[in-house]
Amino acid sequence: MKKSVMLMAAMLAMTPLIPAAACAPAYAMDTAVLSAAGTVQAGGGPASIVLKPSSASQTLQGRRFTLYRLFEAEPAAGGESVVYRFDPETEAAVKQAVAAGLGIQAGAVGEQQAVDYVASLSGQDSALRQFLSTVQDHLQPAQGESFRVDSTAADGSFTIAGLDYGWYMADEEGTDISGSHAAASLLMVSTAAPSVQIKVKSDYPQLIKQIEEDDGTAGWNDIGDYQYGQAIPYRFETTLPDVTGYETYLMRFHDRMDPALDFDPSSVAVTLDKDGKQYRLSPQEFTITDTPTADETFSVTIPDIKAIADREFGSFGQRVELTYNGVFNEGILDRQDQGKQGFENTVRLEFSNDPDSSQTGFTPWDTVVCYTYRLNAVKHNENDVKLAGAKFRLYLDKDCQTELGFAKHGDVYLPAADAQDIVTDDEGSFRLDGLDQGTYWLREVQAPAGYHKLKDPIEITITPGFVDDRHAYVAGGQGLTNLTATAGGQDLETDPIQTSANLSVLNRTGSVLPSTGSGMTIVLFAAAAGLAVTGLWMGRRRG
């Protein structure tokens, strides 16, 4: 994919003809030595570049770039003159770019001709962008030196020291940003300006995806758990960068949901807010494509968010929020076979990244996960005889007034609006799936033939344990760390991998009353007969 080019700062120069533009942050090339906090020693040269964030809210931490020297510079002893030479590593790429600009063959481009052409681009942002883009197209990463900012100075700046004099192109790379070079910049370090300070400004947005946890105080984070059929709230957050140089600016959110999750298009809402003002986009200002493909479940496109921000706010930098709901479907029943613990939902943002074309870039995929739980129950007596035909209902309160209805799907019961009895099968078992964490009361409404139903409902509590940092989930990673469950205050056997708990419901056999024809009945009748006979004999004697 063609790399994007973005000019990012005021022009810097050794002479009025030498252009320079903003550079990207740096650290961690193979030969560099981190000499102090916020400083990397790139070599033994006399020059340096100091990178500074453009605002207090911006950080250089974790950002990366590749530094290419396009021309060597040999200044005169007094600094009154400079001789420029091609750098052998990048000479071919520079010639290609100059030739494209002049409309000649690359082999015909000379050193001074190349220097003059590049100097002529001063003040021509679009032409300079095109030149740098063409250079990029003909460069290999091995021809430059790659850096990453792992630490900054107290003021947030980062210094690349030990550079030789020369004319450099710094190609900023957004971390894992596909198809996007956040900035390609041209700058000069020389005896006249041995230390150049650059304010680094990003031209690409970052994207955060979250799920709202409705239990406890976690709120919006990367991990949640929900009941089957319950609306699961998701949101995307990004910031509209400074898009002044763009005629239009596209944002398109690509979402990929687990097959066990369904998307609700009617729940989509997009809002912009800045400085206390909020604007909600009308349905006509964005489009939804919800025809699933191999790569995504749906997408939401804002064709020109720049026009909306300009019209409603008169400026840029708004927080962009997209919210929608998902819901579990019957696919959750297959998680045992698929070896799944939770159900992931992943998004990435596609955005304009070249003011002079319709070219777009992509942020990395960002993933959240949602869990749901299963209760495996078996009904038996004290002799471990499994009891079929017992009927239960599940409630959300101790008094069993608020019922959580269930309907049967194959051999499993899932939450449903129209409640049915939960009936034990021939093995005395039933399975409830799609449960949220929390406390429930299981009430027996009809006992098996020959047994009394349970006097009181069984109080069941399901409690998951999650990783400490709920804002750092990665695809395929760990979110749920443990699962505990109790019934009537007693611990249940659980399986965190299958997100399940096992419940044993005991029905004790009642006392057996005498029945006609039993040995005890004969004895009792015999005793009664004896009493009658004795009474008769004593009566006759008195007579």
N, C-alpha and C positions, 0 to 999 in steps of 0.2 A: 504494500500500500504506500502511496506517495506520502512523504513526511510533510508536516505542516511547518510553516515558517511564520514567526510573529516578531515584529520589531518592538522593542520593549522599553526604551528609555530615551533620555535626551542624548544628542550626539556629543561624543567626546573626540578630541583631536590633538595631535601633536602640532599640526599646522592646519590652516583653514581647509586644506584639501583632504585631510585624513579623517574619514568618518569612523565613528565607533558607536556601537549600540550596546544595550544591556546584555550582560552575561548571565549565565545560570550558575547555581551553587555547585560546590564541589567537595569532594574528598574521596579517598580510598582508591586511587589508582595503584597499580602494583608496585611502582617505584617510589611512591610518595611516603613521607614519614610525618605522622601527626606529631608536631613539635610542642604544641600547647593547645589549650582549650580554644577551639574555633580557628585554628591555624594549621595548614598542611604545608609541608616543605616539599614542593614538587621537583626541586633540583637545586643547582648552585648558582642560578642566575641572579641578577640584581633587581629584577622587577617583581611586582606583586599586584594582585587584583583583590580588592576588598568588596565582598558581596554583602549587601544590607537588605533586610526585608522592607517592602514598600509601606508597611503599616505595622502598628503594634500588635494587631491580631494575627499577622502572618508569621509563619515560622519557616526557616530554611531546613529544619531538621528532616532528615530522610530523603531530601531531594537530590537528584542526580543530574550529571551532565557529562558530555564529552568535549574536550578542548582540542581544537585542531589549529595548528599554525599554518596560515595560508602563505605568508611571506616572512622571510627572515629580514631583520632590520639591523643595519650596521651604521650607527651614528658616528659622525666626526667627533674628534676629541673635544671640540668646543660646543658640540651640539647644534652647530649652525646648518648641518646638512645630514641627510640620511640616504643610504643606498639600500634599495630593496631587492631581494632575490627570492625566486620561488623556493619554497620548502620542498625538497625532493619527495616527501611523503604525500603531499597534497597537490603537487604541480599539475598532474593530469586532470584532476577534478576542477581546479581553478581555470585551466585553459578551456575545458568544456563549457563552463558557465559563462566565461567572457565571450567565447565564440558564439554561444547562443544569443547573447545580448547584442553583439555586433553583427550577427548574421554572416560570419565567416567560418572557415574551417579551423578546428582546434589546433592543428599543426602550424597554422600561420600566426598564432598569438605569441607575441614576445613579452618579456618581463615588463618593460616600461609601458607597453601598450596595456597590459593587464592592470598595472598600478594606476595608470591614468583613467581607465574605465571604471575601476572600483571607486576611485576618488570622485568621479563624476556623479556617483549615486548619492552623494551627500544631500540630504533633504528630500530625496525621492523614495519615500517609504515603500511604495508598491514595487518599484524597480529593484530596490535593495532586497526586499523580501523574495522576489523572484530569483535574483542572483544567488542568494543563500540557499534557496530551495534546490536550485540546479546543482550547486556544489554538493549539497547533501546527497542528491541522487547518485553522485559519482564517487562518493567516499565509502570506505569500509571502516567499521569501528576500530580495527587494529591500527588504522592510520592516525588515530588520535589517542588521547589519554583520558580514561574514564575516572570520574570522581563521584563520591557521595558524601553528603554532610552528615556526619555522625555526632558532631558536637558544635556548638556555637559559642562565641564570646558572650560576656554579660549583656551587651547591647543587642544580641541576636545576630551579629554579623559573623562572617566567615572569610578568612583570608587565605588565598593561595599564594604562597611565597616561593621564591627561588626560580622564577620564570626568566627565560632569556628575552631580550628585546624582540619584538616582532608584531605582526598583525595577526590576530587570532580570531577564530570563529568559535563561539561557545554554543553548543547545541544542548539545550536543556531537555531532559527527559523526565516527564511525569512518571512517578512510580507505577509501573505496569500499565501505563496509558497506551492503549493500542492505537496505532495510526496517528499518533500525535506527538510532535516535538513541541513542547510548550513554548520554547523560544529558541530561535537561532539568531545569534547576535555577533556583531563585528566590533572589535575594539583594538586599540593600539596601546602598547606599553613601550616607553622609550626613555631616553635621558631627560626629555622635557616633562614627561609624566611617568615616572618610574612606579608610582603606586596609583592605580585607578580605582575609584570607588563607584560602585554600580548599585542602584536600587533594583532589586529583583521583583518582578511582578508577574504573577501567573495569568495565563490567558485560557486556562482550562478549568472547568468545575470539578469538584469532588462530590461523590455521592455516598450517602449513608442510608442504609435500609434498616428498619426496625419493626418489631412486633410489639404490641401493647399487652403486657401481662396484667390481667384483671384480678389476680390474687396477690395479696400482700402489698408491698410498696415499690416493687420493681419498676412499674410503669413501662415507658418505652425503652426497650433494650433489644438484645439479639435472641432472647430465649423466652418461650412462652408455653403454656399448656392449656388446652381447650377441650370442651365437650363436643362430641359428634353433633352436627346440626347447628352449633352455635356460631355466630358471626365472629370471625377472627380478624381484628383490625391490623392492617399493615400501613406503613408510610415510607415514602422516600423523601430525603432532604438533600438539597443542594443549594448553591448560591450562584446567582447570575453574575458572571464576571463583568469587568468593564468591556463592553462590546461596541465602543464608540466607532471603531474602524470598520464595523460590519454594516452592510446594507440591511440584511436580515440575519436572524440568529435562530437556529433550530435546536430544540431539545426533544429527544425521543427516548422514552423509558422502555427498556426491553425486560420483560419479566418471565422467569422460568419457574413454574410451580411443580411440586411433586404431583404425580398423577393422582394421589389420594386427596388432593386439594382442588376445589372448584373456585373459579373466579366469578365475582358478582359485578358485572359492568355498571349496573345502576348505582353502585356505591362510590364510584370514582369522583373525587373532588380535587381541584388544583387551586392553590392559593399562593399569592405573593405577599410578603409583608416586609416593611422597612420603617424604622423610626416610629413605630406605633400605628402606622397605617397598614391596613390589610385590604387586599382585593382578591375576590374569588372569581376565577375565570368562568365565563359562560360556556355551556356545552358546545357552542359554535366556535370557540377559540381553541379547541383541541379535538383530536379524533382518537377513537379507540379501535384497534384491530384485535379481535379476540378469536381469530381462527388459528388454532394451535398448529405449530410446526415442530420439526425435530429439535429446534434450538430454543423456542420460546412458546409460552402459553398465550401471552397477549402483549401488546405494546400500546403506549399512549404517546401521541405526537403533538407537540406545540410547534406549529410551523414557523412562527415568528414571535418569540417571546420578547425580543427587543422592542418591537412596536408596542406591545402591551405595557411593558415597563415604562417606556418613554411617554406613552399617553397617560398612564395613571399616576406615575411618580415623577416624571421628568428627569430621572436619573437611573443609575444601575446599582448593582450590589444587593438586590433583594434576596431574601430567603425564599426559596421555592419549595413548597411542600405538596406532595401528591399522596392522598390517602385512598384506601379502598378496603374492601372486606373479602376474605376468602372463607371457605367452609369445608370441613371434612366430608368426604364421600365414602362409599363402601370399600374403597381401596385400602383403608386402614386395616381391614381384616386380613390382608395378605402380607402384613409386615413380618410375621414369623417366618414365612417361606422366603421372603426377600432379605432377611437378616437386618431389618431396619429397626432403629431405636426411635428416631424422630423423623419428622417430615419437613424437608427444607424448602425454602422459597428464596430465589436468587434474582438479582436485578443488576443491570448495568445501564449507564447513560450514554447515549449517542449525542454528539453535539457538534456544532459548526466549529471548525478550527483553522479556516483559511478565509480571510476577508475577500480574497480575489477569486474564490471558486466555491462550489457547493460541497467541497470535500468535508468529511466529518471524521471525528475520532471517537474513541470509546473509553470510558473509565473501566477499571477492573470490575469483575463480578463481585457483588457484596451479598452475603448469605445470612439468613436467619433460620431458626428451627422451631418447630412446634411439636409438642408431645401430647399424647392422650393415653389413657390407662385402661387396663382390663382386669376384671374380677372373675376368677374361676372358682365356682362353688360346687360342693357335693353335699348331698343330704343322706344321712345314714343313721342307724341305731347303734346301741352300745356293742352290738355284735358285728358291727361293720357291714351290716346288710344295707345295700344301697336302696333308697326309697324313691320310687318313681311317683309322679303325679302330685307332688307338693306344689302349691301355688304361692307366689310371693309378689310383693309390690315394693318399690323403692321410693323413699321420701327424703326431702331435704330438711325436715324439721323433726324434733323429738316427738311431737304430738301427732305426727303422721297426717298433717293437714295439707302439705304442699307436695304433691306427687311429681316425681320425675318419670314420665311415661316411657315405656319400651315397646318395641315391636320386633318380631322375629325375622331375621334375615338368614335363611339357611338354618344352621344350628347355633346361631349367635343372636343375642338380643342387643339392639342398638337404641339409643334414646329416640323417642318419637312423640309427636303431639298427641296422637291417639293411643292411650295407654292400653296395653294388654297384660294379662297375667303372665308372670315369669314362671314357667312350669319345668320341674325337673324331668329329665328324660329317663329312659329305661336304665341308665347307669346311675340315676340319682343326681345328675349334674345339670348345671346350666352355666352359661358364660355371658357376662355383661361386658360390652366393649364400648369405647368412645367416652370414657369417664374423664372428668376434670379432677384435679386434686381437690380435697375437701372432706367434709364429714357427711355421711349418709345414714339413713335408718332403713334396714331391711325388715319388712314385716311379713310374716307368714299369714296368708288370708285363708288358706285351706290346707289342712294336713292330709297326708296319704291315708287311705282307708285303714282303720284299725289303730290310728294314732291321734293324739291330741295335738292341736296346733300350738306353736310356741306362744307363751303368755305375753312376752314383751318383745318389741322389735330389737334387732341387733344393731348396735351403733358401730359403724365402720368408718375408719379414717384413713385416707390415702395422702401421704406426705412425700413429695419428691425432694431431692437435694441436687442443687446445680453448682456449676463452677463459680468461683468467687467473682471473677470478672465476666459479667454478663453482657459486656459490650465488645467482646473480642472473639466472638464465635467465627470459625472458618469452616468452609464446606467440608463435610466429612469428619469434622472434629467432635470433641466431646462437649456436651452441654449438660446432660443429666449424669450425675455422678453416683447417686444412690437412690433407693426407693424403700420407704418403710410403710407399713400398713398395720392397723390394729382392728380387732373386733371384740367388743365388750371389754376393752382394756388389755386384751391379750395380743401379743405380736403375731403377725401372720407371716408365712413364708412368702417372699417376694423374689422377683427376677427383674433386675433393672434393665437388662438387655432386651427382654421381651415386654418391659414396662407392665408387669402383671403381678397380681397378688392372689394367693390361694386361700379360700375360706372353707372350713368344715363345719357343717350345721348338724348338730346331734339331736336326735329325737329319742328319748329314753322310753322303753317299753313300760306301760302302766301296769298296775296290779291286776291279776287275773281273778275274776269273780267266779264263784261256783256256777256250774251249768247242769241242766237236767241230764241224768245218766252217769254222773261222775261217782266215784267211789265215796266221796264225802257225802253226797246226797243219800246214798244207800245207808250209810252209817247214821245219818241224822234221822232218816225215816225209821230205822230200826230202833233207835233210842226213843223216838216218840211213841212208837208202838209199845215198847216196853213200859213206858210211863203209863200208857192207857191201860195196859193189862194190870199193872200193879194197882192202879187206882180202883179198878173194878173189883179186885180180890179184897182190898181193904174195905170197900163199901159193903160187900156181902158179909164180911166178918162182923161188922157193926150190927148188921141186921140180925 
